[in-house]
């Protein structure tokens, strides 16, 4: 099993009057190669769930086991390596560095992995070509549309071929046509073997996943597979 959450809670201001249970005794398993949509309205706990699954935050209580390893036993450096090597993040806001060109933005996480200059440039160009931007590698983000910038962010996430892709509202800043293309690409990555975890508040976007996990008030209220018509 790739991901296992056992009775996980994430509590802010624990024990105080202002205590917030962002996740409340959640148990969840995700296997290799799944495409899971985690769905919920604002305040449901879905972003906290992504932060925990992505090793950006650790549970207050319970256990998170990733690829057989209890995340709580890892050092900050080991957690950083996992985030950089094993998980590709795609966010609603593209988080591109404006004074770097497209290829340089895609190369950034590869630098942190210690990959040499020529090899990481090859990997960046390969990823950008996959998302249809092979002819834009020297453009700056400010010279590109929102949809193109999101494709750069996707290229950055997939350049090192991580086994897990976490996409947090990846179509939220896009028009419907461009958002459709992003979801279609995530489905393609899943067909090729990537595990996709899609965070969304939108039921129509969740409908593109093979499984839906619904959150409310920090608890899982639904968890079921679904038939999907591939885009």
C-alpha positions in Angstrom: 0.0 0.0 0.0 1.4 3.4 -1.0 -0.4 5.6 1.5 -1.9 4.7 4.9 -3.5 7.1 7.3 -4.3 5.5 10.7 -6.7 7.6 12.9 -5.0 10.8 11.9 -5.9 14.1 13.5 -4.5 17.5 12.9 -5.3 19.9 15.6 -4.4 23.6 15.9 -4.3 25.3 19.3 -4.9 21.9 20.9 -6.4 22.2 24.4 -7.3 25.8 24.0 -10.7 27.4 23.7 -9.8 28.2 20.1 -8.9 24.6 19.2 -9.5 23.6 15.6 -9.7 20.0 14.5 -8.7 20.4 10.8 -8.6 16.6 10.5 -10.4 14.5 13.0 -9.6 10.8 13.4 -9.2 10.1 9.7 -8.2 6.7 8.3 -7.5 6.3 4.6 -5.6 4.0 2.2 -4.4 4.9 -1.3 -2.7 2.3 -3.5 -0.2 2.7 -6.2 -1.7 3.9 -9.5 -5.0 5.3 -8.1 -6.6 8.5 -9.1 -8.3 9.9 -6.1 -10.3 13.2 -5.7 -10.4 14.6 -2.2 -13.5 16.8 -2.2 -14.9 19.3 0.3 -16.0 22.8 0.8 -13.9 25.5 2.4 -13.0 24.5 6.0 -13.7 20.8 5.3 -10.0 19.8 5.9 -9.1 19.0 2.4 -6.1 21.4 2.2 -4.8 20.1 5.6 -5.2 16.5 4.2 -3.0 17.5 1.2 -0.4 19.0 3.5 -0.3 15.9 5.6 -0.2 13.5 2.6 2.4 15.7 0.9 4.7 15.7 4.0 4.3 19.4 4.3 2.8 19.0 7.8 2.7 16.1 10.3 -0.3 14.8 12.2 -1.0 15.8 15.8 -2.2 12.3 16.5 -2.3 9.0 14.6 0.1 7.7 12.0 0.9 8.4 8.4 2.8 5.5 6.6 4.1 6.3 3.2 5.6 3.5 1.1 6.0 1.5 4.3 7.7 4.2 6.3 6.1 6.0 9.3 6.5 9.7 8.3 6.8 10.7 12.0 10.2 8.9 12.2 11.8 10.9 9.4 14.0 13.9 9.9 13.3 17.2 8.3 16.0 16.5 5.7 14.4 13.1 4.8 11.0 14.7 4.6 12.4 17.3 2.2 13.9 14.6 0.0 10.5 12.8 -0.2 8.8 16.1 -1.2 11.4 16.7 -3.8 11.9 13.3 -5.2 8.6 11.3 -4.7 5.9 13.9 -4.9 5.1 16.4 -7.6 3.0 19.4 -6.5 0.6 21.4 -8.7 -1.1 24.3 -7.1 -3.9 26.7 -8.1 -1.4 29.6 -8.0 1.4 28.5 -10.3 4.2 29.6 -7.9 6.6 30.4 -10.7 9.6 32.6 -10.2 9.1 35.6 -12.5 12.7 36.5 -13.2 13.5 33.0 -14.3 12.6 31.6 -17.8 10.4 28.6 -18.2 13.2 26.0 -18.4 14.8 27.5 -15.3 11.6 27.3 -13.4 11.2 23.6 -14.3 14.8 22.9 -13.4 14.6 24.3 -9.8 13.5 21.1 -8.0 16.0 19.1 -10.1 18.8 21.4 -8.7 17.8 20.4 -5.2 18.0 16.8 -6.2 21.7 17.3 -7.2 21.1 16.6 -10.9 23.8 18.0 -13.1 23.3 21.0 -15.4 23.0 19.2 -18.8 20.9 16.4 -17.5 18.4 18.6 -15.7 18.1 20.8 -18.8 17.3 17.7 -20.8 14.7 16.7 -18.2 13.1 20.1 -18.2 12.9 20.3 -22.0 11.4 16.8 -22.1 8.7 17.8 -19.5 7.9 21.1 -21.3 7.6 19.3 -24.6 5.1 16.9 -23.0 2.9 19.8 -21.9 3.2 21.5 -25.3 5.6 24.2 -24.4 8.8 22.9 -26.0 9.1 26.0 -28.1 8.7 28.4 -25.1 11.6 27.3 -22.9 13.2 30.8 -22.9 10.0 32.7 -22.2 9.4 34.3 -18.8 6.2 33.6 -16.9 5.0 37.2 -17.5 5.0 36.5 -21.3 2.6 33.6 -20.9 -1.1 33.1 -20.4 -2.5 31.6 -17.2 -3.1 28.3 -18.9 0.5 28.2 -20.2 1.8 29.1 -16.7 -0.1 26.2 -15.2 1.4 23.9 -17.9 4.8 25.1 -16.8 3.9 24.3 -13.2 2.8 20.8 -14.3 6.1 20.3 -16.2 8.0 21.3 -13.1 5.9 18.7 -11.1 6.5 15.8 -13.5 10.1 16.5 -14.7 11.7 14.1 -12.2 8.9 11.5 -12.9 7.7 11.3 -9.3 5.4 8.4 -8.5 2.8 10.7 -6.8 1.2 13.9 -8.2 -0.7 16.1 -5.8 -2.9 18.7 -7.5 -4.5 21.3 -5.3 -7.4 23.0 -7.2 -5.2 22.9 -10.4 -7.9 24.4 -12.6 -9.1 27.1 -10.2 -7.5 30.0 -12.0 -8.2 28.7 -15.5 -11.0 29.0 -18.0 -13.1 25.9 -18.6 -11.4 24.8 -21.8 -7.9 25.1 -20.4 -9.0 23.5 -17.1 -10.4 20.6 -19.2 -7.0 20.1 -20.8 -5.2 20.1 -17.5 -7.6 17.4 -16.2 -7.1 15.4 -19.4 -3.4 15.5 -18.8 -3.7 14.3 -15.2 -5.7 11.4 -16.5 -3.0 10.6 -19.0 -0.4 10.6 -16.3 -2.6 8.2 -14.3 -2.9 5.9 -17.3 0.9 5.9 -17.4 1.1 4.7 -13.8 1.3 7.9 -11.7 -0.8 8.0 -8.5 -2.9 11.2 -8.7 -4.4 12.9 -5.7 -6.7 15.8 -6.8 -7.9 18.3 -4.2 -11.0 20.2 -5.2 -14.3 21.7 -4.0 -15.9 21.1 -7.4 -18.0 17.9 -7.9 -17.6 18.1 -11.7 -13.8 18.1 -11.4 -14.0 15.3 -8.9 -16.0 13.3 -11.5 -12.8 13.0 -13.6 -11.2 10.8 -10.9 -11.6 7.0 -10.4 -12.4 7.4 -6.7 -13.9 10.1 -4.6 -13.1 10.8 -0.9 -15.4 13.5 0.5 -14.5 15.5 3.6 -16.7 17.6 6.0 -15.6 19.1 9.3 -12.3 17.2 9.2 -14.0 13.8 8.8 -14.4 11.4 5.8 -18.1 11.3 5.0 -17.9 9.3 1.7 -15.2 7.1 0.1 -16.2 5.3 -3.1 -14.9 4.3 -6.5 -16.7 5.6 -9.6 -16.9 4.9 -13.3 -15.1 7.6 -15.3 -15.5 8.6 -18.9 -11.9 9.6 -19.8 -11.6 13.1 -21.2 
